[in-house]
Amino acid sequence: MTSFVFVVVVRAYDVGDKVVVQGIRNEAVMQVESVDILTTEFFIPQSGRRVSVPNHVLADSSIENLKRSPRVTLTSPVRVAHSTTASQIDKVRSDVEAFIASPAQAGEWKPGAKLTVESVEGAGEGSSQLMLRLQARPRRAWQEMPKVRRLRSMLLLQFVAAMRRHGVKFLGEDAARLQ
């Protein structure tokens, strides 16, 4: 149970971070290679060796994170009809937030997706449109790119489905494909 809490709740490090763990490998600088529910795999650049440490040992250790991996923020712009209402935008955002918070996505996303109106284009020309931008933050580092891509794909599918469900009309080059 300690290992689970340490990995899921404490999150002292992510894949790609450089850390020093008190009492492990003479406190050498190590890079986090993988994090599993029971163990964490480290790479030690000085020796070129890999070491696997049980998470229950790490939970009781002092860990200094020297280099935190940059946080991932996924953004997706989309052009929609100017007739799109604030209520429709709020419903789409609520649907995306419900997806992120769903049990099937447990632990994958940080709460609070943002859906903002970035700009109004072509105002006064008879064919104005809104540029919306969806932003969501997975609990992954850039080093975990295959997982980040999978999460982004799932998020975009939910985003498009929510927009269809609430009658938001897509514009631009992808409009015919997304309607």
C-alpha positions in Angstrom: 0.0 0.0 0.0 2.9 2.4 0.8 4.3 1.9 -2.7 0.9 2.7 -4.3 0.5 5.9 -2.2 4.1 7.0 -2.9 3.8 6.5 -6.7 0.3 7.9 -7.2 0.0 10.6 -4.6 3.4 11.8 -3.6 4.9 11.8 -7.1 8.3 12.9 -6.0 9.6 12.4 -9.5 8.6 11.6 -13.1 10.3 9.7 -15.9 13.2 11.8 -17.1 13.8 13.6 -13.8 17.3 13.6 -12.3 17.3 12.7 -8.6 19.6 12.0 -5.7 18.2 9.4 -3.2 19.7 9.4 0.3 21.3 6.0 0.9 21.0 4.6 -2.6 24.1 4.1 -4.8 26.3 6.4 -2.7 23.8 9.2 -3.4 24.8 9.4 -7.1 22.8 11.5 -9.5 20.3 9.1 -11.2 17.9 9.6 -14.0 14.4 8.1 -13.6 13.9 5.6 -16.4 10.5 4.1 -15.5 8.0 4.1 -12.6 6.0 1.0 -11.8 3.6 0.4 -9.0 6.2 -1.6 -7.0 9.6 -0.4 -8.3 11.3 2.5 -9.9 14.1 2.0 -12.5 17.0 4.4 -12.5 19.9 5.0 -14.9 23.2 6.1 -13.4 25.1 8.1 -16.0 28.4 8.0 -14.2 28.6 4.2 -14.3 26.2 3.5 -17.2 24.3 1.1 -14.9 20.6 0.6 -14.3 19.2 -0.1 -10.9 15.7 -1.0 -9.8 14.6 0.2 -6.3 11.4 -0.9 -4.5 9.1 2.0 -4.1 8.5 1.2 -0.4 12.2 1.8 0.1 12.0 5.1 -1.8 8.9 6.1 0.3 11.1 6.2 3.4 14.0 7.9 1.8 15.0 11.6 1.3 14.7 12.4 -2.4 16.2 15.5 -4.0 14.8 16.2 -7.4 17.5 18.1 -9.3 15.8 18.5 -12.6 12.0 18.2 -12.9 10.8 17.3 -16.3 8.8 20.0 -18.1 5.1 19.6 -17.7 3.0 18.6 -20.6 0.1 20.9 -21.7 -1.9 19.7 -24.7 -3.5 22.4 -26.7 -5.9 22.1 -29.6 -7.2 25.1 -31.6 -10.5 24.8 -33.6 -12.5 27.3 -35.6 -16.2 27.4 -35.0 -19.2 29.4 -36.2 -19.6 32.9 -34.6 -23.1 31.8 -33.7 -21.6 29.4 -31.0 -23.0 30.4 -27.7 -21.3 30.7 -24.3 -23.6 28.1 -23.1 -22.5 25.6 -25.8 -18.8 26.3 -25.0 -19.5 25.8 -21.3 -21.2 22.5 -22.0 -18.4 21.3 -24.2 -15.9 22.2 -21.5 -17.9 20.4 -18.8 -18.1 17.3 -21.0 -14.3 17.4 -21.5 -13.7 17.9 -17.7 -16.1 15.0 -17.0 -14.1 12.8 -19.3 -10.8 13.8 -17.6 -12.3 13.1 -14.2 -13.9 9.8 -15.2 -12.8 6.5 -13.5 -11.5 5.2 -16.8 -9.0 8.1 -16.8 -8.1 7.9 -13.1 -4.6 9.3 -12.5 -4.0 10.3 -16.2 -5.0 14.0 -16.1 -4.7 17.0 -13.8 -8.1 18.5 -13.1 -9.3 21.6 -14.9 -9.4 21.6 -18.7 -9.6 25.0 -20.2 -11.7 25.9 -23.2 -11.2 29.6 -24.2 -12.2 31.9 -27.0 -8.9 33.0 -28.4 -10.1 35.4 -31.0 -12.9 36.5 -33.3 -11.8 36.3 -36.9 -13.5 38.1 -39.9 -15.7 40.2 -37.7 -18.0 42.5 -39.8 -17.2 40.6 -43.0 -20.4 38.4 -42.9 -18.4 35.2 -42.2 -17.0 35.7 -38.8 -15.7 32.8 -36.8 -14.4 32.1 -33.3 -11.1 30.5 -32.6 -11.4 28.2 -29.6 -8.5 26.6 -27.8 -8.7 23.5 -25.6 -6.0 23.1 -23.0 -5.5 20.0 -20.8 -2.6 18.7 -18.7 -1.9 15.0 -18.6 0.1 13.6 -15.6 2.9 12.6 -17.9 6.3 14.0 -18.8 7.4 14.6 -22.4 9.7 11.6 -22.2 6.6 9.4 -22.2 5.6 10.5 -25.7 3.7 7.3 -26.8 1.5 7.7 -23.7 1.1 11.4 -24.3 0.0 10.8 -27.9 -2.5 8.2 -26.8 -4.0 10.5 -24.2 -4.1 13.4 -26.7 -5.9 11.2 -29.2 -8.5 10.1 -26.6 -9.0 13.7 -25.5 -9.5 15.0 -29.0 -12.1 12.3 -29.8 -14.0 13.3 -26.7 -13.7 17.0 -27.6 -15.1 16.5 -31.1 -17.9 14.3 -29.7 -18.8 16.9 -27.2 -18.9 19.6 -29.8 -21.1 17.5 -32.0 -23.4 16.7 -29.1 -23.9 20.3 -28.3 -24.4 21.5 -31.9 -21.2 23.4 -32.3 -20.5 24.0 -36.0 -16.9 23.5 -37.1 -15.3 25.8 -39.7 -12.0 25.8 -41.6 -10.3 23.1 -43.5 -11.3 20.2 -41.2 -15.0 21.2 -41.1 -16.4 18.7 -43.5 -14.5 15.8 -41.8 -15.5 16.8 -38.3 -19.2 17.7 -38.8 
